Amino acid sequence: MAWILILAVAVVGAWLWLQRRPRLPRIVSPEYGALAAGGARPMARSSGERSAEAQTLLEAFRSDEMQIPEDVDRDDRAMLVRILQLLAEYTEAREAVLWEPHETPDGRLVAAAWSLGSEPPALTEQERLFVELATSEQRLAYNPSGPYVRMMALGLPVHLSHGAVSVHFADAPTLGTAEIEQRLRRMAVEVSARYELLRARANLSVRTKRLRRMIRTAITLQGTRDPNGQEEIVVRDACLVTGAHWGALVRGTRDDSTLALVRHSDGTPVSLTSGLTAQQGSLVGDVFHAGRPRLIADTRPLLEGDEMLFDATPLPSGTRSLIVVPIRRSEEDPCIGVLVLGRTSRAPFNAADSGAAQDLSTIAAGALETAWAWQDATLSAKTDQLTGLPNRRAFEEEFERMIAETDRYGNTSALVIVDVDFFKKVNDNYGHDAGDQVLKAVGATLLAMKRTTDKVARLGGEELAILLPQTDRQGALEAAERCRKAIEALAVRTGVGTIRVTASFGVAMYAQRSQGAGSLFDRADQALYAAKHGGRNRVEVAPD
């Protein structure tokens, strides 16, 4: 009988405890997909993310390994709306709102979720002051004047920073102020805990996506040997990982004195074009030399000031926030470049975005360093060390390419051989150092006079060559004559005085499938020989 008595006492005690516990009203909510009342901001915000490209990155993973349901964020928002509806009914309020700081430098409060309507409530200036007061001092605030309480706000921790929950009344509540406060405090704990849980899940989802994209980036970089392809992958994936609207990749030069923009994404402002340089004193240059990233959530001071993004190139207008991170394997290794990311929307970059950019730059550093070293070695093998022009090996590759294009597209092309007149006398009279300076100046002059499609190379000694694709006989003659006049007018200042030289030009033409490709060089050489024997400082064209 004793155990029956004990059981009876326990049941009665539990019943009495339940009777004393405040009764929370039950709210009948619509189904998940139909929120007729109330709303919330998306939990997993990823401003600027391009869903189609993001899906492409994720295709490398099996779909059954790390599934993220498409409706998770919608369900989480519906859950928040329901608990705020419960709070409103429990306190006899017309509406309940959860407030959080916006991701801006001023930390302005915005409605994270609300219980009524498709849009968050519009507060009067006094009501906003009450909410901000409750948030900053983490206490209760309400309007003490008037016939009844119109609103009440309570500060509470939200998402590792301060936020608040408020209730708003349309009519005089039957509950007293003390009872409303007690119920608000009790329910605010539930709202805060639920929101923290949902935010944690949203953040985990974002971090998981970022991690998967970074892994995909590493895999893709390992499978790509082309430096241009690797640069494109880094810029594209950096925009995806951080939600940037545009990105630019800057490479350090061999002596690390100047950086150059080598790749940019679609949507990059037109003022940021390939070839821009950045020395120390510019934002990009300072990040490279200091090795420390810069997160600029609000670019207005930068736009209003004199700080340049690149040399003589300010930050493009319309860029609201910016991330600039150095590219290197680790903090102990030297920087090899800089990654620049911009966002044009009101939602600024945050510390998590900056961290993701740094992680991706570390992942990319090894692949880029190897690719750029290979690119330098290849370029060095095809570059004349004195003049910086392509050497004979590179010339022969371009020569074959020009012949193939002419055979395919038709018309004619030309080969021009240039020889500096009496160059041996220059070396004998002024020395080899002065002769080297003359060759550099002649090569630079030919580069300055050529068209975009033309190619200039040094064949050896004082002999240079120009390839003129898709050029007729008259055009080749005019191009060679312009170069001849430019060299004739050239005054090369050296340590032993000013030196003037002239050059002779031999021109040979190639027509589509004329079977003359093999003799093209010989015919140009014969024309050059004729120019020299004809008095030098002249242009001769070989007969067809």
Secondary structure, DSSP 8 states (H G I E B T S, - for coil): -HHHHHHHHHHHHHHHHHHHS----------TT---S-EE--SS--TT--HHHHHHHHTTS-TTTS---TTHHHHHHHHHHHHHHHHHHHTT-SEEEEEEE-SSTT--EEEEEESSSSS-----HHHHHHHHHHHHHTSEEE--SSSS--EEEEEEEETTEEEEEEEE-SS--SS-HHHHHHHHHHHHHHHHHHHHHHHHHHHHHHHHHHHHHHHHHHHHHHT---HHHHHHHHHHHHHHHHT-SEEEEEEE-TTSS-EEEEEE-TT--TTS-TT-EE-TTSHHHHHHHH---EEES--HHHHHSS--SBTTB---TT--EEEEEEE-SSTTS---EEEEEEE-SSS---HHHHHHHHHHHHHHHHHHHHHHHHHHHHHHHTB-TTT-SB-HHHHHHHHHHHHHHHHHH-SEEEEEEEEETTHHHHHHHH-HHHHHHHHHHHHHHHHHHS-TT-EEEEEETTEEEEEETT--HHHHHHHHHHHHHHHHT--EEETTEEE---EEEEEEEEETT-S-HHHHHHHHHHHHHHHHHTTSS-EEE---
